[in-house]
Amino acid sequence: MTFKLKPLTLALAAAALLAACSKPADDTLVVKIGHVGPVSGAQAHYGKDNENGARMAIDELNTQGIVLGGKKVKFELLAEDDGADPKQGTAAAQKLCDAKVNGVVGHLNSGTTLPASKIYFDCGIPQITPAATNPKYSQQGFTTAYRLLANDNALGAGLAVYAAKTLGLKKVAVVDDRTAYGQGIAEVFKKIAAEQGIEVVAEQYTNDKATDFMAILTAIKDKAPEAVFFGGMDPQAGPMLRQLDQLGLSGVKVFGGDGICTAKLAELSGGAKALEGVVCAEGGASLDKMPKGAAWRAAYDAKFPGQFQVYAPYVYDAVMVMADAMKRADSADPKVYAPKLKETNYEGVTAKVVFEADGELKDPAMTLYVYKDGKKTPLQ
């Protein structure tokens, strides 16, 4: 039997269908996680790697059928580019505040993270940095600020102790890029090196846009150091290694923190022999020593082949830690779930995440790396 519907009946049926289709949205809670990093400019490889880690976490969370306050949750990533520039970073932070995100994972650089942290605190939005290591971040008294890896006090000190105790060095030169990160880790290295009996024979400064270091390296050469410590990032460290070769300094050791400790450093050094003398420090265990590291890296490489650098697993964990606090609070409201972050006890990819009262990671690990045959390799 066939029925013919009148136009009015068809219109009413269509309206009812539209209402039915839109109704589930009323039962869905959209949770917005902000991510900020430099996805343009010389440090874009770091920023894209970090953003990839955030996207992996968001995609996984959306397969878990999470329910908060009786509503099914849909997680969304709001990604912003700060270009590793403090002014751009604060603008991005304010944009995320205005968008009323539920939490922020970022920034990458200490120079962008520090000023942005004040904005997030004023907005009442929890922030977990997966990469910024300047100790001042946790010393500001901001109850919204958390860090997921060792800070510069651990990295700089670890390198200085290794230089003195393991390598027996007596004379080093120090160069930093005058950023919050570069200057901060250089100051820690100098302090601990001096305590360990190492003489700092030269101090030079550059900036985070420079590529020509011949003048400062020539001045350093006259002081005959056994090693050069560089506080900065790999876009500067790569050319610096090439120029060390040109000045006949390829035999000196080159120390640096996590800013230079990337797979890309080998590429940026252009085959410089000085790469063989690099010793760099990274907060956390090496991925192959993390309980879930190998499986996580395989999943990352399948999704983002050839893009892994340093911090993506920390970004992934930061998003998951935030979601874990929301689940324990049964709410994505920052005012409700923020107190639960302080009680975090989460088995992540990078570590068992437990926070100190000031937002620092409890008992953070640190790993030293060298470059064997051009490949970043953890020291055993």
Summary of the structure (lengths in Angstrom):
residues: 380
radius of gyration: 23.9
end to end distance: 79.6
largest distance: 99.8
contacts: 1385
relative contact order: 0.13
helix: 45%
strand: 21%
